[in-house]
Amino acid sequence: MIEVEGLSFRYPDGTLALEGVDLLVREGERVALLGSNGAGKSTLMLHLNGLLRGNGRVRVLGLELAERNLAQIRQQVGLVFQTPDDQLFMPTVFDEVAFAAVNAGYSQDEVRRRVATALATVGMGGTEAKQPVNLSVGQKKRVALASVLVTDNRVLVLDEPSAGLDPAGRRSLIALLRGLPATMVIATHDLALAEALCERAVVLRNGSILRTGKTTEILTDEAFLRACGL
């Protein structure tokens, strides 16, 4: 589903955020991206649907990440930001979730059907008329997730999905994500969430991948985790 080869990226201020990253994600996998702040997790995620473009090769769903393929890739790769307020911008929940489906060219009836299905999937049915600004953090995260599920994304890219949630909301989110069929790449500091959801983990430090392997094996290596700031 995702092939990254030799990816490097430097921000305009000169900061080297990624250096020689190789990553392979197979269909149906849930992969955790682990690392301390500044390790390169978010920068890598933003390359997976072309919001950032570095040097190296990125293929998603068999398509080169090139201008001619961006629209198709972005219809299949749903990116959910760490802070939902950075993602939600429409006046109502319905408008927010419908936005991607409308841009995909679906009919009005199909848009309504897809919005209802997406909101039901995330447990937010009946909130269509609410204003996102008045929702709790957990509800906003669910609406943000519905806004990418509405176009049947095959890949979900989630940045710190449990950040800001209380324990009940975190448990609910884990149960929700566990039940979704999409391939997932999840950047998180929440090691328990990574263990609960992801079969495989990739550990980054200073823009490079230090280690990849079974999540349970990596999380039981306490010396390694301490060395990585985890």
C-alpha positions in Angstrom: 0.0 0.0 0.0 2.9 2.4 0.8 6.4 2.2 -0.4 9.0 4.8 0.7 12.5 4.6 -0.6 15.4 6.9 0.3 13.1 9.8 1.4 14.8 12.9 2.7 13.3 16.3 3.4 14.7 19.6 4.6 12.5 22.5 5.8 13.1 26.0 4.4 14.9 27.1 7.6 17.5 24.3 6.9 16.2 21.8 9.4 16.8 18.3 8.1 13.6 16.4 9.1 14.0 13.2 7.2 17.1 11.4 5.9 17.2 8.2 3.9 13.8 6.8 5.1 12.7 3.5 3.7 9.3 2.2 4.7 6.9 -0.5 3.4 3.3 -0.9 4.6 1.3 -3.8 3.4 -2.5 -3.9 2.9 -4.4 -4.3 6.1 -1.4 -3.5 8.4 -1.6 -1.1 11.3 1.8 0.4 11.8 2.9 2.6 14.6 5.4 5.4 14.1 7.2 6.0 17.4 9.8 8.6 18.3 10.3 11.6 20.5 9.3 15.1 19.5 11.3 16.1 16.4 12.0 12.6 15.3 10.3 13.1 11.9 7.0 11.3 12.5 4.6 14.1 11.4 6.9 15.1 8.5 6.9 11.5 7.2 3.1 11.3 7.5 2.6 14.5 5.5 4.5 12.9 2.6 2.0 10.1 2.3 -0.6 12.2 0.5 1.7 14.8 -1.0 1.3 17.7 1.5 5.1 17.7 1.6 7.4 16.6 -1.2 10.9 15.6 -0.5 13.7 13.8 -2.3 13.4 10.1 -2.8 10.6 7.8 -4.0 7.1 7.5 -2.6 4.5 5.2 -4.0 0.9 4.9 -2.6 -1.5 2.2 -3.8 0.9 1.5 -6.6 1.0 5.1 -7.8 4.0 7.4 -7.8 3.5 10.4 -5.6 3.5 12.8 -8.5 1.3 15.8 -9.5 -0.7 13.7 -12.0 -1.7 11.2 -9.3 -2.3 13.5 -6.3 -6.1 13.7 -6.7 -6.5 9.9 -6.9 -4.1 9.3 -4.0 -5.8 11.9 -1.8 -9.2 10.2 -2.3 -7.7 7.0 -0.9 -5.4 8.3 1.9 -7.2 10.0 4.7 -5.0 12.2 7.0 -6.3 13.0 10.5 -4.3 15.7 12.3 -3.3 15.7 15.9 -5.4 18.8 16.7 -8.9 18.5 15.2 -9.3 22.3 15.2 -6.6 22.4 12.6 -8.8 20.2 10.3 -12.4 21.2 11.0 -13.4 24.4 9.3 -17.0 24.1 8.1 -20.1 25.5 9.9 -21.8 22.3 10.7 -20.9 18.6 11.3 -22.8 17.6 8.1 -20.9 20.2 6.0 -17.6 19.1 7.5 -18.1 15.4 6.7 -19.7 16.1 3.4 -16.8 18.3 2.1 -14.7 15.5 0.7 -17.6 13.6 -0.8 -18.9 16.7 -2.6 -15.4 17.4 -4.0 -15.3 13.8 -5.2 -18.3 14.5 -7.4 -20.9 12.3 -5.7 -24.6 13.1 -6.2 -26.5 14.9 -3.4 -28.3 11.7 -2.4 -25.0 9.8 -2.3 -23.4 12.5 -0.3 -26.1 12.3 2.3 -25.9 8.5 2.4 -22.1 8.6 2.8 -22.3 11.3 5.6 -24.9 9.3 7.5 -22.8 6.1 7.2 -19.5 7.8 8.2 -21.1 9.5 11.2 -22.7 6.3 12.4 -19.4 4.4 12.0 -17.7 6.9 14.5 -20.7 7.0 16.8 -21.7 10.6 15.9 -25.0 9.9 14.2 -27.6 12.6 14.8 -25.0 15.4 15.2 -25.3 16.7 11.6 -26.7 20.1 12.6 -24.2 20.8 15.4 -21.3 23.2 15.1 -17.9 21.5 15.3 -16.6 24.4 17.5 -19.1 23.4 20.3 -18.0 19.7 20.4 -15.7 18.1 22.9 -12.2 17.2 21.8 -13.2 13.5 21.6 -16.2 14.4 19.5 -14.1 16.6 17.2 -11.7 13.8 16.7 -14.5 11.5 15.7 -15.9 14.1 13.2 -12.4 14.5 11.7 -12.2 10.8 11.3 -15.6 10.6 9.7 -14.6 13.4 7.3 -12.0 11.0 5.8 -14.0 7.8 6.1 -16.7 9.4 3.9 -14.8 8.7 0.7 -13.9 5.1 1.7 -10.2 5.8 2.2 -8.2 2.6 2.0 -5.3 4.1 4.1 -5.7 6.1 7.3 -2.8 8.3 8.5 -3.4 9.4 12.1 -1.2 11.8 14.0 -1.4 11.3 17.8 -5.1 10.2 17.7 -5.3 9.8 21.5 -3.9 13.2 22.4 -6.3 15.3 24.6 -8.7 12.4 25.3 -9.8 11.3 28.7 -9.4 7.6 29.6 -13.0 6.7 28.5 -12.6 8.6 25.2 -9.2 6.9 24.6 -10.7 3.4 25.1 -13.6 4.3 22.8 -11.2 5.5 20.1 -9.1 2.3 20.3 -12.2 0.2 19.9 -13.3 2.3 17.0 -10.0 2.1 15.1 -9.6 -1.6 15.8 -12.9 -2.2 14.0 -12.0 -0.3 10.8 -10.8 -2.3 7.8 -8.4 0.3 6.5 -4.6 0.1 6.4 -3.3 2.5 9.1 -0.2 4.4 9.9 -0.4 5.9 13.4 2.1 8.3 14.8 1.9 8.3 18.6 3.6 8.8 21.9 0.9 6.6 23.5 2.8 3.3 23.7 -0.1 1.5 25.1 -2.3 2.5 22.2 0.4 1.4 19.8 0.5 -2.0 21.5 -3.3 -2.3 21.5 -3.7 -1.4 17.8 -0.5 -2.0 15.8 1.2 -5.3 15.0 4.3 -3.5 13.8 6.2 -0.5 15.0 8.8 1.8 13.3 11.0 3.9 15.5 12.4 7.2 14.2 15.1 9.4 15.7 16.6 12.5 14.1 14.7 11.9 10.8 16.0 8.3 10.3 14.5 4.9 11.1 16.4 3.2 13.9 14.4 0.0 14.1 11.3 -1.7 12.8 9.7 -4.9 14.1 6.9 -6.4 16.2 5.4 -3.8 18.4 5.4 -6.1 21.5 9.1 -6.8 21.0 10.1 -3.2 20.7 8.0 -2.1 23.6 9.6 -4.7 25.9 13.1 -3.4 25.1 13.3 -0.8 27.9 16.9 0.2 27.3 16.2 0.9 23.7 13.1 2.9 24.5 15.0 5.0 27.0 17.7 5.7 24.5 15.1 6.9 22.0 13.4 9.2 24.5 10.4 7.0 24.8 
